[in-house]
Amino acid sequence: MMRDRYVFRREWLDYMAELEPAERMEVRDAVDSYAFFGEVPQNLSRVTRVVFSCIKTSIDRMNEEYEAAAERNRENGKKGGRPRKPTETDQNPENPLGYLGFSEKPTETDQNPQKAMKGNERKGNESNSFRASAREAADAEKEIFQEIFFWRNFKNPTGEAERFMSYNSEKGWKALNTPEKRRIAAVESWIPNDGGPRVNEKFLGMWQALYSRIKCEFPHVARDMLHDGCRCTVANGVISIHAPESVRKYIDSRKPMEVTEWAKGAKVKTTWP
């Protein structure tokens, strides 16, 4: 959905505080493209992609809240709109001048306790929304860490991403005093628990070349290519590529050049354990 305006939250400036000017501009352009046109840039660097992912989850949350409010307003409109707010005279026709004498005039909360309850409920919803946005931002950040670990050929990229975030969250990320750039540097120097590589380096190189080529046109296929279980085995002269269904369908139907050149004439089949 195209929009002609959006709210830029102050916390987003905190996300971009440690970026270089060119990186900040890259993130701002990415945010504008997504907020106005719903387009997700695919050519961001690792650092700017972490920052953009955090902001994207916040934009998604605001859009959901806007659409929910708009739907409520449409339903109220079908019912005749919001009723006229009663005046003080309507509430007490025997005293049209209002409250006189020494008694203190009741506050709006006294007159309408339900409104106070709704106000407290709204504050609670805003707090829940903030927590949900932060949680979604953390999930998006974890996906980026998992991708980095995947291309570093860890045996368990997802588990290592969780271990990395748990380790640094317990320390409050204190060692990484420039949040975004230092986190990327830390994740690229992270030492895994599992030791050896997950797949053959030649297979990983082919896989990354294919991923880089299709990630813009077929993002759902590219996303599934990052599954921890993607690998290859060789038996009786046949190369078996283990991958989720969307990846298998793409390889079987399109016979990508990266796969055929890597296989060097050997028979290739796709499977999933």
Secondary structure as the mmCIF struct_conf table of DSSP 4:
data_model
#
loop_
_struct_conf.conf_type_id
_struct_conf.id
_struct_conf.beg_label_comp_id
_struct_conf.beg_label_asym_id
_struct_conf.beg_label_seq_id
_struct_conf.end_label_comp_id
_struct_conf.end_label_asym_id
_struct_conf.end_label_seq_id
BEND BEND1 ASP A 4 ASP A 4
HELX_RH_AL_P HELX_RH_AL_P1 ARG A 10 MET A 16
TURN_TY1_P TURN_TY1_P1 ALA A 17 GLU A 18
BEND BEND2 LEU A 19 LEU A 19
HELX_RH_AL_P HELX_RH_AL_P2 PRO A 21 PHE A 37
BEND BEND3 GLN A 42 GLN A 42
HELX_RH_AL_P HELX_RH_AL_P3 ARG A 46 LYS A 78
TURN_TY1_P TURN_TY1_P2 LYS A 79 GLY A 80
BEND BEND4 GLY A 81 ARG A 82
HELX_LH_PP_P HELX_LH_PP_P1 PRO A 83 THR A 87
HELX_RH_AL_P HELX_RH_AL_P4 GLU A 88 GLN A 91
TURN_TY1_P TURN_TY1_P3 PRO A 93 GLU A 94
TURN_TY1_P TURN_TY1_P4 PRO A 96 LEU A 97
BEND BEND5 GLY A 101 SER A 103
HELX_LH_PP_P HELX_LH_PP_P2 GLU A 104 THR A 107
HELX_RH_AL_P HELX_RH_AL_P5 GLU A 108 GLN A 111
HELX_RH_AL_P HELX_RH_AL_P6 PRO A 113 TRP A 151
TURN_TY1_P TURN_TY1_P5 ARG A 152 ASN A 153
BEND BEND6 LYS A 155 LYS A 155
HELX_RH_AL_P HELX_RH_AL_P7 PRO A 157 GLU A 170
TURN_TY1_P TURN_TY1_P6 LYS A 171 ALA A 175
BEND BEND7 ASN A 177 THR A 178
HELX_RH_AL_P HELX_RH_AL_P8 PRO A 179 GLU A 188
TURN_TY1_P TURN_TY1_P7 SER A 189 SER A 189
HELX_LH_PP_P HELX_LH_PP_P3 TRP A 190 PRO A 192
BEND BEND8 ASN A 193 ASP A 194
BEND BEND9 GLY A 196 GLY A 196
BEND BEND10 ARG A 198 VAL A 199
HELX_RH_AL_P HELX_RH_AL_P9 GLU A 201 ILE A 214
TURN_TY1_P TURN_TY1_P8 LYS A 215 GLU A 217
HELX_RH_AL_P HELX_RH_AL_P10 PRO A 219 ASP A 224
TURN_TY1_P TURN_TY1_P9 MET A 225 LEU A 226
TURN_TY1_P TURN_TY1_P10 ASP A 228 GLY A 229
STRN STRN1 ARG A 231 ALA A 235
TURN_TY1_P TURN_TY1_P11 ASN A 236 GLY A 237
STRN STRN2 VAL A 238 HIS A 242
HELX_RH_AL_P HELX_RH_AL_P11 GLU A 245 ARG A 254
HELX_RH_AL_P HELX_RH_AL_P12 MET A 257 ALA A 263
TURN_TY1_P TURN_TY1_P12 LYS A 264 GLY A 265
STRN STRN3 LYS A 267 THR A 271
#
